[in-house]
Amino acid sequence: MTHRICAPLSAEAVSAMHIGDRVLISGAIYTARDAAHKRLVALINTGAALPVDLSGQILYYAGPTPPPPGRPIGSAGPTTSSRMDAYAPLVLDKTGLRVMIGKGNRSAAVIDAMKRNGCAYLAAVGGAGALLAAHVTASTIVCYEDLGAEAVYRLTVQDFPAVVAIDCAGNSLFVDGAAQWRR
């Protein structure tokens, strides 16, 4: 099944997505890698307001490269999601984030937090950053500009492709999908 989504997302929209489903995302998504996550978690831990409202939003684990002439962004491929696993449970528990996008499997603690909070994890194709960037129509730094590529960006995307890798019930393409091929 293919889902066409646009944030902010409801719990119902996320619960309709199941592992292996294709997703085409349009509208705004935010980027954040580990350096930005560290700062966001520090703010959460002190009770301070975050520089971006993540409620119902989509967070893409990517560090875009500078744009070539005439383009809003350079390469925008996913980074390894396990680098955010130390931060993700708290971010999920405190922000209302609905979807994360990256590459690779997630830890049991992240999957538990996803189930608690109705969040899905989508996989984008690693190594295809230039192709994924073609789906980005605008890019703006939201905060942490000093982090360069690891700043938090607001990307406007059109039909950005991903696959549901872990759904909000905790079903995992990494586990369940691999088991199908072992039979």
C-alpha positions in Angstrom: 0.0 0.0 0.0 1.1 3.6 -0.7 0.3 6.4 1.8 0.5 10.0 0.8 1.1 12.0 4.0 1.6 15.6 5.0 2.5 16.8 8.6 1.1 17.5 11.1 0.0 13.9 11.3 -2.7 12.5 13.5 -2.4 9.3 15.5 -4.9 7.7 13.1 -2.8 8.5 10.0 0.3 6.9 11.6 -1.6 3.8 12.9 -2.8 3.2 9.3 0.8 2.6 8.2 2.2 -0.9 8.4 5.7 -2.3 7.8 6.6 -2.5 4.1 4.1 0.2 3.1 5.4 2.9 0.8 5.1 6.5 1.9 5.2 9.6 -0.2 5.7 12.7 1.9 4.7 16.3 0.8 4.9 19.5 2.9 7.3 20.3 5.7 9.7 18.0 7.4 12.5 18.8 9.8 16.1 17.5 9.9 18.1 16.8 13.0 21.2 14.6 13.6 22.9 13.7 16.8 24.4 17.1 17.6 21.0 18.8 17.3 19.4 16.0 19.3 21.8 16.6 22.1 20.8 20.2 22.3 17.1 19.4 22.0 17.4 16.9 24.9 19.3 19.4 27.0 16.4 21.9 26.6 13.8 19.2 27.4 15.7 18.2 30.5 15.7 21.8 31.8 12.0 22.3 30.9 12.9 25.0 28.3 10.8 25.5 25.2 12.2 23.9 22.0 13.1 26.1 19.0 10.7 24.0 16.9 7.3 22.5 17.7 7.6 18.8 16.8 4.0 17.8 17.7 2.6 15.8 14.9 5.7 16.4 12.8 8.2 14.3 10.8 11.9 14.4 11.7 14.4 13.3 9.1 17.8 12.2 10.3 19.9 14.0 7.6 22.6 16.6 7.3 22.0 18.2 4.0 25.0 19.5 2.0 25.2 23.1 0.7 23.0 23.7 -2.4 24.5 23.8 -5.9 23.5 26.9 -8.0 19.7 26.9 -8.7 18.8 24.2 -6.1 17.4 24.6 -2.6 19.6 22.0 -1.1 22.6 19.7 -1.9 22.6 16.0 -1.2 20.1 15.0 1.5 20.5 11.4 2.3 19.6 9.7 5.6 22.1 9.2 8.3 22.4 6.1 10.5 19.4 6.3 12.9 21.0 4.4 15.8 23.1 7.5 16.4 19.9 9.1 17.7 18.8 6.2 19.8 20.2 7.6 23.1 18.0 10.7 22.6 14.9 9.4 20.7 12.9 8.0 23.6 12.9 11.3 25.5 12.2 13.2 22.4 9.3 10.9 21.6 7.9 11.0 25.2 8.1 14.8 25.4 7.3 16.3 22.0 4.5 14.4 20.2 6.7 13.6 17.2 4.8 11.3 14.8 7.4 10.0 12.3 11.2 9.6 12.1 13.0 8.9 8.9 16.5 7.5 8.6 18.4 4.3 7.7 19.1 1.2 9.7 17.4 -0.5 12.6 16.4 1.0 16.0 17.0 -0.1 19.5 14.4 -1.8 21.7 14.2 1.4 23.9 13.3 3.5 20.8 10.7 0.9 19.6 9.1 0.9 23.1 8.9 4.7 23.0 7.4 4.5 19.5 4.7 2.2 20.7 4.0 4.4 23.8 3.7 7.5 21.6 2.2 6.3 18.3 5.2 7.0 16.2 6.4 5.3 13.1 9.9 4.9 11.7 10.4 5.2 8.0 13.5 4.2 6.0 14.9 6.3 3.2 17.4 4.8 0.7 20.9 5.4 1.9 23.5 6.4 -0.7 20.8 8.1 -2.8 21.1 11.6 -1.2 21.2 13.4 -4.6 18.1 11.6 -5.8 16.2 12.3 -2.5 17.3 16.0 -2.7 15.4 16.2 -6.0 12.2 15.9 -3.9 13.1 19.0 -1.8 11.6 22.2 -3.1 12.8 24.6 -0.3 15.2 24.6 2.7 15.5 26.9 5.6 17.6 26.6 8.8 15.4 26.7 11.8 18.0 26.6 14.6 21.5 25.7 15.5 23.1 27.3 12.4 26.5 26.9 14.1 26.2 23.2 13.5 26.5 23.5 9.8 25.0 20.4 8.1 23.8 19.3 11.5 21.6 22.4 12.0 17.9 21.8 12.2 16.4 22.5 8.7 12.8 22.9 7.6 12.6 21.2 4.3 9.6 21.5 2.0 9.3 18.2 0.1 7.1 16.9 -2.7 6.5 13.1 -2.9 9.6 12.3 -0.8 9.8 8.5 -0.9 10.2 6.2 2.1 9.2 2.8 3.4 7.6 2.0 6.8 10.4 0.1 8.5 8.9 0.0 12.0 5.2 0.8 12.6 3.7 2.3 15.7 2.8 -1.2 17.0 6.5 -2.1 17.1 6.4 -4.4 14.0 9.8 -4.3 12.3 10.7 -4.8 8.7 14.2 -5.6 10.0 12.8 -8.5 12.1 9.6 -9.6 10.4 10.8 -9.0 6.8 14.0 -10.9 7.4 12.0 -13.8 8.9 9.9 -14.1 5.8 13.0 -14.6 3.7 14.4 -17.3 6.1 11.3 -19.6 5.6 
